[in-house]
Amino acid sequence: MKKITQDAGRKALGEFAPDFAHYNDDVLFGENWNNPDLDHKTRCLITVVALMASGITDSSLKYHLENAKKAGISRKEIAAAVTHVGFYAGWPKAWAVFNMAKDVWTEGEASPEEGMAAHENSMIFPLGAPNDGFKQYFSGRSFLAPVSKEQVGIFNVTFEPACRNNWHIHRATKGGGQILICVAGRGYYQEWGKEAIEMKPGDCVNIPAGVKHWHGAAKNSWFSHLAVEVPGENSSNEWLEPVSDDDYNKLP
């Protein structure tokens, strides 16, 4: 997840109340919001609930509703949360929050940029740079972020919705292969001649050398996995044909 920064305090109150600006920008957002003991998505939802319970429905709530959406909280999730809290904090407060939330979570689909930002905020690893070096082997946009280049190569690979790589084989005369660990979103892994396996955060797949396979995102979800390069002798990748649209579109 990207480091959260804030300068609203200094912009609005830097000269009038510099201490308050410091506490707001450097302590509240600089330290508290970056505390890894609570994930960003949960922290956003807690903040919305706290403001709602306090009856605060001004621009600060609008800001935190927008922040919650960017963190990956869906329209159904925010609706369920506000409904639940309404029983405890008050029905009029729920109405006030819903009137603002409707403007943030519109009926239409999120833009690609909003979807990408929400996905990036949902995981602890960086999205990385466009995977231009291998784009000829991917049916859509992908991104690559090195996690480790020493001892064992580990890379966070991110696929936009419906993006997948070509069929390919990891070759090695001894050892080799790859391990995939899903860290965010939803996607698939498939070996030649077998059914595709759905992958969600925490799922792990071991791929021996010599096995023809592909992996990528579901049609309606971003997908990120760690790709762990298993050490081997004379290791190489053999890129093959793309996954056919007919086969891919059969997947849910």
N, C-alpha and C positions, 0 to 999 in steps of 0.2 A: 504494500500500500504506500502511496506517496505521502511524504511528510506534510502534515497540515500546517499551514501558515496563515496568519491574520494580521492585518494592519489597520482595521477599521477604527480601533481605539485611538491610534496615533493620528489618523486622518481627521477624526471628529473632535478629539479631546486632547490632542498632543500638547497644546499650549495651555489650555484651560485646566486640565487635570492630568498631568503627565504620569502620576503614580497610578491612577485608575487605568490609563491607557496601557501602561506597562503590565499591570495585572491581567487585563483583558487579552492583550496580544501575546504576551510572553508566557504567562502562567496558565490562564484558562485554556487558550488554544495551543500555545507553544508546548506546554508540558502535559496538561490533563488530557487534551484531545489526542495526543500522540502516545499516551500510555498503552502499551501492548497488552495489558491484562484484560482489556475489553475490546472486542473487535469493533471496527468503525460502524458497521451497519447497526449493531445493537446499540451503540452509543447514540447514534442519530435518533433511533426510535425512542430511547429513554428520554432524550432531550425534548422531543415533541410531546411525550406524555407528561413530563414535568411542567412544561409551559401550559399545556391544556388544563392540568389539575390546578394550576395557579390562576387560571382565568386570563392568561396573557395571550391575546389574539391580535397583536399588532404586527408590525413589519418583522420583528424578530422571529415570530412563529412562521411567517411566510418564508423567511430565510432558511429556517431549520426544516421546514417541509420540503423545500427544494433540495436541501442538502441530503435529506433522507432518500429522495427519489434518485439522486446521483449515486448514493451508496448502494442502490440495488433493491430498495424496498418497493414492492409492486403496489398497484392500486388496490388489489384485494387484501394485501397485508396491512396497508394503512387503514383501509376501511374496517377490517376486523379489529385492529388495535384501538381505533377511536370508538368503535361500538362497545368494546369491552370496557374501556376506561369510562365511557359515558355512564355506566351503571354505578360507578363508584365516585366519579368526580362531578357528575351532574349532566343532565340531558341538554340544557341550554349550551353548555360548553362544547358538547359533542357537535351540536348544530353549527356553532361558530367555527369549529375546526373543519367540519365538512365543507362549509361554504368556501373556505380558503383552499382546502385540499383539491376540490373539483377543478380549480384553475391550474393546479400544479400537475395533477394526473389527468390529462385529457383522455378522451376516448380513443384517440388515434394511437398508432404504434410510435414508440420512441424512435428518434432519428438514429442513424448509425453511430453518430458521435456520442449521443446520450447513452446508447447501449454499450458502447465500448468503455465509456467512463464508468458506468455502473459496474461493469464486469471487472475492470481494473481495481475499483475500490473494494470489491468483494474478496480479493485474495491478498496474501502477504507478499507475494513475489511480484516484481515489476513486469509490466507488459512487454517492455523491450522495444527494439527498433523494428521497422518493417523487414521481413525476412527476404530481402531482395535477392540474396545469393542463391536461393532455392525456389524462387517464385515460379519458375517454369515447371516445377513438379507439384504445384498446389493449384486447386481449382477455386481460387478466391484469395483474399488477403490473409496473411499470417504474420506473426510477430515473434521475435526471438530475443530472449534475455539470458545471457550466460549467468549461471549461478556458481559454477566451479569449473575451472579449466586445469586444475592440478589433481594429481592422483587418479581421479575419475571424472570424466566430463559430465556435467549436469547442466541442462538447459531448460528454461521454461519456454514452452512453445504454445502460442495462443492462436486459435483459429476463429475467424468471424463466422456467424451463422452460415451453415451449408458448405463451408470450406472444408476440404479434405485433401490429403496428399495422394499421390499416385500409389499404385501397388509398388512395393519395393522389397528388396531382400538385403539383410545385413550379412555380408560374407566374412568368413574368417577360417583360417586353416586350423585354428585351435582357440577355444573360448569364444569370446565375442558375443554379439547380440545386443539387446536393448531392454531396459525396464521402463515402463510408463506408469506414472503416478498422477492421477487426476487431482488437480488442486482447485479448480473452479469450473462452473458451468456444467454442460452435459454434452457428451459426444459418444463416439463408437470406436471400437477396435475390431478388425475382422481378419482372420486368416483364410487363405485360399481354400475353398472347399468346405468351409465351416460357416455357421451362422454368426452374424455380427453380435458383439458383446457391448451392451450399453455401459458407459463409464460416467460415474458421478464422483464428487469430491471424496477422496479416501480410497477409491478403487485402484488396484494395482494389477498390471499385466506384465508377465515375463515373456520375452520374445527370444527364443534361441536363434543362433545363427542359422541361415539357410531356410528360414520360414518366410514365405511370400505373404505379405499383409499390407493393410493400410489403416490409417486412423485419422479422425477429424471430428468436426462439430456436428451436432444435430441441426436440423433445418431451422429451428426457431431458438437456438441458444448459442452464445459464445462458449468456447471450450478452451481450457488451459490444462496442460499436463507437464510434469517434469519428465524429460527424456534423459535417462541415465545410460551412458555408454559403458557397456560391460567390456573390460579389457580383454583383448585377444590378439592373436598373431595374424599379421597380414590382413587386417580388417579393412573393409571397404563397403560402400553402399551401391547396390545395383538398382537404378530407377527403371520402372517398367511402365505399362500403360495406365492411363487414368481410370478411376473407378467410373463405371458407366452411370449415366443419369438414371436409367431405368432401374438398376439395382439399388442405387442410393435412395431414390425416391420411394422405394418400398418400406424404408425404415420409418418408424413413428417419430 
